Amino acid sequence: MIDRDKFLTELKEEKRFRNILRKLLENYLKEKEQAQLLEEQRFRKIIRVLIKEGISADVPNEVPQRSTGINVLEDLLKNIITVIEDGYKALTTSPEQRQSFRAHILNAVENSLKPAELAITAPDLEDDEEELEEEVTLDVNIEDEDKFIPVRDGDEEPDPEEEEEPDSFEPITGMNVTGRNFAALTFNKVENQILDSFESLGDQEDRTVFEDYLLTNLKLYFDRFEEELQPTVPEPESPDYEETAEEDAIDTEEEIDLDI
């Protein structure tokens, strides 16, 4: 008959021995990996030096330049991103609020740049209208017009009505109302800065790059804001840990069976 205490002792010794072997193997593999990494880093450093020397020899004075539109956009983002972040992260009741905020901000930015682009690229309509008025009124005696006294209700010329500028912030149907309201308040704080930066660019290429990169960066920042709001971060998988945990669980079950 097998001595129970002796058997348990042998199991513990075997488990301890396996753990020692596992640690030795892990240390060996880690040292081997570190040595390999150091060797790779050394070769990469040598390659980088050679590439840098080759580039400097070919084009010593050439320095890549970003477009003016990107430079202007970078300065703009430094001023408005924190404002947008504060408005977005204040919406913590539901993801629908933040989705609505995001959609309304992006839509409002795009809507605000369209009329600004038209105002820059359209021909000078005011000069054309003045020329047409001069042609029409050539045969009219200006002095006679000045002497006319309107006495009937229909004789007075109506005051020209000022055209109202379209509101660039438009509610999106079906989106969360709280997110929309927060987006409206936030956009009012940053709209003038966006338009001022956009209108400072005189070249069409810079304006196109500015608008494209602005919308793209806003989307990317919204993605980051959402990640930062998540309460937990998923734990990375570790095959070695899972294997060890499984073995420990088996050993525990064996000990329990023996006790029974």
C-alpha positions in Angstrom: 0.0 0.0 0.0 1.3 3.5 -1.0 2.1 5.8 1.9 -0.2 8.8 1.4 2.2 11.3 3.1 5.2 10.1 1.1 3.1 10.3 -2.1 2.1 13.9 -1.4 5.7 14.8 -0.6 6.8 13.3 -3.9 4.1 15.3 -5.7 5.2 18.5 -4.0 8.9 17.8 -4.8 8.0 17.1 -8.4 6.0 20.3 -8.6 8.8 22.3 -7.1 11.3 20.7 -9.5 9.1 21.5 -12.5 8.8 25.1 -11.3 12.6 25.3 -11.0 13.0 23.9 -14.5 10.4 26.3 -15.9 12.1 29.3 -14.3 15.5 28.2 -15.6 14.1 27.8 -19.1 12.3 31.2 -18.9 15.6 32.8 -17.8 17.5 31.1 -20.5 15.0 32.2 -23.2 14.8 35.7 -21.8 18.6 36.1 -21.8 18.7 34.7 -25.3 16.0 37.1 -26.5 17.7 40.0 -24.9 21.0 39.1 -26.5 19.2 38.8 -29.9 17.5 42.2 -29.3 20.8 43.9 -28.5 22.4 42.4 -31.6 19.5 43.6 -33.7 19.7 47.1 -32.2 23.4 47.2 -32.9 22.8 46.3 -36.6 19.9 48.8 -36.9 22.1 51.6 -35.4 24.8 50.8 -38.0 22.2 50.7 -40.8 20.7 54.0 -39.7 24.1 55.7 -39.6 24.9 54.4 -43.1 21.5 55.5 -44.4 21.9 58.9 -42.8 25.4 59.3 -44.3 24.1 58.3 -47.7 21.2 60.7 -47.7 23.3 63.6 -46.4 25.9 62.9 -49.2 23.2 62.9 -51.9 21.1 65.9 -50.8 22.9 67.7 -48.0 20.7 70.8 -48.1 17.3 69.3 -48.7 14.8 69.5 -45.8 11.3 68.2 -46.2 8.7 70.9 -45.6 5.0 70.6 -44.5 2.4 72.6 -46.2 1.3 75.9 -44.8 -2.2 74.5 -44.4 -0.8 71.8 -42.0 1.1 74.4 -40.0 -2.0 76.6 -39.6 -4.1 73.5 -38.6 -1.5 72.5 -36.0 -1.8 75.8 -34.3 -5.6 75.7 -34.5 -5.8 72.2 -32.9 -3.6 73.3 -30.0 -6.3 75.9 -29.2 -9.6 73.9 -29.8 -8.9 70.3 -29.0 -9.0 70.9 -25.2 -12.3 72.7 -25.5 -13.8 69.9 -27.6 -12.4 67.3 -25.2 -14.0 68.9 -22.2 -17.4 69.0 -23.9 -17.1 65.4 -25.1 -15.9 63.9 -21.8 -18.6 65.7 -19.8 -21.2 63.3 -21.5 -20.9 60.2 -19.3 -24.5 59.0 -19.1 -24.5 57.0 -22.3 -22.4 56.4 -25.4 -25.4 57.7 -27.5 -24.7 61.2 -26.0 -21.1 61.1 -27.1 -22.0 59.7 -30.6 -24.4 62.6 -31.1 -21.8 65.1 -29.9 -19.2 63.8 -32.3 -21.6 63.7 -35.3 -22.9 67.2 -34.7 -19.4 68.7 -34.3 -18.1 67.1 -37.5 -21.2 68.1 -39.4 -21.0 71.7 -38.1 -17.3 72.0 -39.0 -18.0 70.8 -42.6 -21.0 73.1 -42.9 -19.1 76.2 -41.7 -16.2 75.7 -44.1 -18.4 75.5 -47.2 -19.7 79.1 -47.3 -16.2 80.3 -46.3 -14.7 78.5 -49.3 -17.4 80.0 -51.6 -16.7 83.5 -50.3 -13.0 83.1 -51.1 -13.3 81.5 -54.5 -16.4 83.2 -55.9 -16.0 86.2 -58.2 -16.6 89.7 -56.9 -20.4 89.8 -57.3 -20.7 93.2 -55.7 -18.7 94.9 -58.4 -20.8 93.2 -61.1 -24.0 94.4 -59.4 -22.7 98.0 -59.2 -21.9 97.9 -63.0 -25.4 96.6 -63.8 -27.0 99.4 -61.7 -25.0 102.0 -63.5 -26.1 100.7 -66.9 -29.8 100.6 -65.9 -29.8 104.1 -64.4 -27.9 105.9 -67.1 -31.1 107.4 -68.6 -32.7 108.4 -65.3 -32.4 112.0 -64.1 -30.9 111.7 -60.6 -32.1 115.1 -59.7 -35.7 114.2 -60.5 -35.5 111.1 -58.4 -34.3 113.1 -55.5 -37.2 115.5 -55.8 -39.9 112.8 -55.7 -42.0 112.9 -52.5 -43.9 109.7 -51.7 -47.3 110.4 -50.2 -49.1 107.1 -50.8 -48.5 103.9 -48.9 -47.4 102.1 -52.0 -45.0 104.8 -53.2 -42.4 104.3 -50.5 -39.6 102.0 -51.5 -39.2 99.0 -49.1 -36.1 98.8 -47.0 -33.8 96.2 -48.4 -33.9 93.1 -46.2 -30.6 91.8 -45.0 -30.1 88.2 -45.9 -29.6 86.0 -42.9 -26.5 83.8 -43.0 -27.4 80.1 -42.8 -26.6 78.6 -39.4 -23.7 76.1 -39.8 -24.9 74.1 -36.8 -27.8 71.9 -37.9 -29.5 69.4 -35.7 -29.2 65.8 -37.0 -32.5 63.9 -36.8 -32.5 60.9 -34.6 -29.4 61.8 -32.6 -29.3 62.3 -28.8 -30.6 65.7 -27.8 -28.2 66.2 -24.9 -25.2 65.4 -27.1 -26.5 67.8 -29.7 -26.9 70.6 -27.1 -23.4 70.1 -25.7 -22.0 70.1 -29.3 -23.8 73.4 -30.1 -22.3 75.1 -27.0 -18.8 73.7 -27.8 -18.9 74.6 -31.4 -19.9 78.2 -30.6 -16.6 78.4 -28.7 -14.4 77.2 -31.5 -16.2 78.2 -34.7 -14.6 81.6 -35.1 -11.1 80.2 -34.6 -11.7 77.6 -37.2 -13.0 80.1 -39.8 -10.2 82.6 -39.0 -7.5 79.9 -39.6 -9.2 78.7 -42.8 -9.7 82.1 -44.3 -6.1 83.0 -43.6 -5.1 80.5 -46.3 -5.0 82.1 -49.8 -4.0 79.0 -51.8 -6.6 76.4 -52.8 -4.2 73.6 -52.1 -3.6 74.7 -48.5 -7.4 75.1 -47.9 -8.1 71.6 -49.2 -5.4 70.0 -47.0 -6.6 72.1 -44.0 -10.2 70.9 -44.3 -9.3 67.3 -45.0 -6.8 67.0 -42.1 -9.0 68.9 -39.8 -11.9 66.5 -40.1 -9.6 63.5 -40.0 -7.8 64.7 -36.9 -11.1 65.5 -35.1 -12.3 61.9 -35.8 -9.0 60.5 -34.5 -9.2 62.6 -31.3 -12.8 61.6 -30.7 -11.6 57.9 -30.9 -8.9 58.7 -28.3 -11.3 60.5 -26.0 -13.6 57.5 -26.1 -10.7 55.1 -25.3 -9.7 57.3 -22.4 -13.2 57.2 -21.0 -13.3 53.4 -20.8 -13.2 52.2 -17.2 -11.1 49.1 -17.8 -8.4 48.0 -20.2 -8.4 44.4 -21.5 -5.6 42.4 -20.0 -3.0 41.2 -22.6 -2.9 37.4 -23.1 0.1 35.4 -21.9 0.4 31.8 -23.0 3.0 31.0 -20.4 0.8 32.3 -17.6 -2.2 30.4 -18.8 -0.2 27.1 -19.1 1.2 27.6 -15.6 -2.2 28.4 -14.1 -3.7 25.3 -15.7 -1.0 23.1 -14.3 -1.5 24.6 -10.8 -5.2 23.9 -11.1 -4.6 20.3 -12.0 -2.2 19.9 -9.1 -4.7 21.4 -6.7 -7.4 19.0 -7.9 -5.1 16.0 -7.4 -4.3 17.1 -3.8 -8.0 17.5 -3.1 -8.8 14.0 -4.5 -6.1 12.5 -2.4 -7.4 14.2 0.7 -10.8 12.8 0.0 
